[in-house]
Amino acid sequence: MARYTGPTNKLYRNFGVKDLSNRKLTSSMRQNSSGQHGAMRKKASDYALQLKEKQKIRLTYLVSEKQFAKYYETASRKTGVTGTIMLQMLESRLDNVIFRAGFAITRRQARQIVNHGHVLVNGKKVDIPSYLLKAGDEVTVKTNSQNYIKNVQESIDMALSFAWLNVDKAAQKIVFDRVPQREEMDPEFKEQLVIEYYSK
């Protein structure tokens, strides 16, 4: 994946990404775009709104343009609501599940944990952050990595629980029970705008 090495917070502010660092609410974060004229009111075109929503979702899950387009293409070929299927695939990524389960403070850290081979899926080492979990898959932490993950868990001050994940914090085990339903995922995402963006 091509890495963005610029000021991340400015990028996130520009596209309305609120998931900056941890599970704390970021209501205090400035909502305007970055820059001298970020607070000026401008009437955005339909295309601008579609592009912004695409970038917002893409940056939230830390995927590249090419990866995101592939998720859309795959979802569009499946039976069902394309936008919902696309979000379900993003939620099923191994790095996202590690983050959701509270084994990482940020998705960026979750990606690093997977890349460095700290986790097993169904007993086998998986070091690909984009690996898509299926219902019933079990994610565990390698024995020699458990102290590191324990320290990370203890540094998270606001643990959340998700209905589609069965998390055993003490055993450092996650069972991916099922894909989440649309009403269980981020209500602020307007995936229909993304569909419109790619449908042109």
C-alpha positions as CSV (number, residue, x, y, z in Angstrom):
1,M,0.0,0.0,0.0
2,A,1.3,3.5,-0.9
3,R,2.0,5.2,2.4
4,Y,0.8,8.8,3.1
5,T,3.5,10.5,5.2
6,G,2.0,13.9,5.5
7,P,0.1,15.4,8.5
8,T,-2.5,12.8,9.2
9,N,-4.8,14.9,11.4
10,K,-5.2,17.6,8.7
11,L,-6.0,14.9,6.2
12,Y,-8.6,13.4,8.5
13,R,-10.2,16.8,9.3
14,N,-10.5,17.6,5.6
15,F,-12.6,14.4,5.0
16,G,-14.5,14.3,8.3
17,V,-12.8,11.2,9.7
18,K,-13.4,11.2,13.5
19,D,-11.7,7.9,14.3
20,L,-8.3,9.6,14.9
21,S,-6.6,7.7,17.7
22,N,-8.7,5.8,20.1
23,R,-12.2,5.1,21.4
24,K,-12.5,8.5,23.1
25,L,-15.1,10.8,21.6
26,T,-13.5,13.4,19.5
27,S,-16.3,16.1,19.8
28,S,-13.6,18.6,20.8
29,M,-11.9,18.2,17.5
30,R,-12.3,21.1,15.1
31,Q,-14.8,20.2,12.4
32,N,-13.6,22.6,9.7
33,S,-11.2,21.7,7.0
34,S,-7.6,22.5,7.7
35,G,-5.9,25.6,6.3
36,Q,-6.4,29.3,6.4
37,H,-9.7,29.2,4.6
38,G,-11.0,25.9,6.0
39,A,-13.8,27.6,7.9
40,M,-15.3,29.3,4.9
41,R,-18.7,28.0,3.8
42,K,-18.7,26.6,0.3
43,K,-21.5,24.8,-1.5
44,A,-20.1,21.5,-2.4
45,S,-21.0,19.8,-5.7
46,D,-22.6,16.3,-5.8
47,Y,-19.2,15.0,-7.0
48,A,-17.4,16.7,-4.1
49,L,-19.8,15.1,-1.6
50,Q,-19.4,11.7,-3.2
51,L,-15.6,12.0,-3.2
52,K,-15.4,13.2,0.4
53,E,-17.6,10.3,1.6
54,K,-15.4,7.8,-0.3
55,Q,-12.2,9.3,1.2
56,K,-13.8,9.3,4.7
57,I,-14.6,5.6,4.6
58,R,-11.3,4.7,2.9
59,L,-9.2,6.6,5.4
60,T,-11.2,5.3,8.4
61,Y,-10.3,1.7,7.5
62,L,-6.8,2.7,6.2
63,V,-7.1,1.2,2.7
64,S,-5.5,2.4,-0.5
65,E,-7.5,3.7,-3.5
66,K,-6.8,0.5,-5.4
67,Q,-7.9,-1.7,-2.5
68,F,-11.0,0.3,-1.9
69,A,-12.0,0.1,-5.6
70,K,-11.6,-3.7,-5.4
71,Y,-13.9,-3.9,-2.4
72,Y,-16.5,-2.0,-4.3
73,E,-16.1,-4.1,-7.4
74,T,-16.4,-7.3,-5.3
75,A,-19.4,-6.1,-3.4
76,S,-21.2,-5.0,-6.7
77,R,-20.9,-8.6,-8.0
78,K,-22.6,-10.1,-4.9
79,T,-26.3,-10.5,-4.3
80,G,-27.6,-7.9,-1.8
81,V,-27.1,-4.2,-1.0
82,T,-23.7,-3.2,-2.5
83,G,-22.9,-0.5,0.1
84,T,-23.7,-2.8,3.0
85,I,-21.7,-5.7,1.6
86,M,-18.7,-3.3,1.0
87,L,-18.8,-2.1,4.7
88,Q,-19.2,-5.7,5.9
89,M,-16.0,-6.6,4.0
90,L,-14.1,-3.7,5.5
91,E,-15.3,-4.7,9.0
92,S,-14.2,-8.3,8.4
93,R,-10.6,-7.3,7.8
94,L,-8.2,-8.9,10.3
95,D,-6.6,-5.5,11.3
96,N,-10.0,-4.0,11.9
97,V,-11.1,-6.9,14.0
98,I,-7.9,-6.7,16.1
99,F,-8.7,-3.0,16.6
100,R,-12.4,-3.5,17.4
101,A,-11.6,-6.2,19.9
102,G,-9.4,-3.8,21.9
103,F,-6.1,-5.5,21.1
104,A,-4.8,-2.3,19.5
105,I,-5.2,1.4,20.3
106,T,-5.5,2.4,16.7
107,R,-6.1,0.7,13.4
108,R,-2.6,1.7,12.4
109,Q,-1.3,-0.2,15.4
110,A,-3.5,-3.2,14.6
111,R,-2.1,-3.3,11.1
112,Q,1.4,-3.3,12.6
113,I,0.5,-6.1,15.0
114,V,-0.7,-8.3,12.1
115,N,2.3,-7.4,9.9
116,H,4.7,-8.4,12.7
117,G,3.1,-11.8,13.0
118,H,1.7,-11.5,16.5
119,V,-1.6,-13.2,15.7
120,L,-2.9,-16.5,14.5
121,V,-6.1,-17.3,12.6
122,N,-7.4,-20.8,13.3
123,G,-4.0,-21.7,14.7
124,K,-2.1,-20.5,11.6
125,K,0.1,-17.4,11.4
126,V,-1.5,-14.7,9.2
127,D,0.5,-11.5,8.6
128,I,-1.8,-9.9,6.0
129,P,-3.9,-7.0,7.5
130,S,-6.4,-7.2,4.7
131,Y,-7.2,-10.9,5.4
132,L,-11.0,-11.3,5.4
133,L,-12.3,-13.3,8.3
134,K,-15.2,-15.7,7.9
135,A,-17.9,-16.6,10.4
136,G,-16.5,-18.9,13.0
137,D,-12.8,-17.9,12.5
138,E,-10.8,-17.7,15.7
139,V,-8.0,-15.2,16.2
140,T,-5.5,-15.8,18.9
141,V,-2.3,-14.1,20.1
142,K,1.0,-16.0,19.8
143,T,2.4,-17.1,23.1
144,N,5.5,-15.0,23.0
145,S,3.5,-11.9,22.0
146,Q,0.9,-12.1,24.9
147,N,2.7,-9.7,27.2
148,Y,2.9,-7.1,24.5
149,I,-0.8,-7.3,23.7
150,K,-1.6,-7.3,27.5
151,N,0.2,-4.0,27.8
152,V,-1.7,-2.6,24.9
153,Q,-5.0,-3.8,26.4
154,E,-4.3,-2.1,29.7
155,S,-3.5,1.2,28.0
156,I,-7.0,1.3,26.4
157,D,-9.2,3.3,28.8
158,M,-12.6,2.8,27.2
159,A,-13.3,-0.7,26.0
160,L,-16.2,-1.3,23.6
161,S,-18.0,-4.5,22.8
162,F,-19.4,-5.5,19.4
163,A,-22.2,-8.1,18.9
164,W,-20.5,-9.9,16.1
165,L,-17.3,-10.5,18.0
166,N,-16.8,-12.8,21.0
167,V,-13.8,-11.5,22.8
168,D,-12.0,-13.3,25.6
169,K,-9.7,-10.6,26.9
170,A,-8.0,-12.9,29.5
171,A,-7.3,-15.6,27.0
172,Q,-6.5,-13.1,24.2
173,K,-8.9,-14.8,21.9
174,I,-11.4,-13.4,19.4
175,V,-14.1,-15.4,17.6
176,F,-15.6,-13.7,14.6
177,D,-19.1,-14.9,15.0
178,R,-20.7,-13.3,12.0
179,V,-20.6,-10.2,9.7
180,P,-22.3,-7.2,11.3
181,Q,-25.6,-5.9,10.0
182,R,-25.9,-2.4,8.6
183,E,-27.6,-1.0,11.7
184,E,-24.7,-2.2,13.8
185,M,-22.1,-0.4,11.8
186,D,-21.2,3.3,11.7
187,P,-24.4,5.3,11.1
188,E,-22.5,8.3,9.9
189,F,-21.3,6.5,6.8
190,K,-23.3,7.4,3.7
191,E,-22.2,4.5,1.5
192,Q,-24.8,5.4,-1.2
193,L,-22.7,8.3,-2.1
194,V,-19.8,6.0,-2.7
195,I,-21.9,3.8,-5.0
196,E,-22.9,6.9,-6.9
197,Y,-19.2,7.9,-7.2
198,Y,-18.2,4.6,-8.7
199,S,-21.3,4.3,-10.9
200,K,-20.4,7.2,-13.1
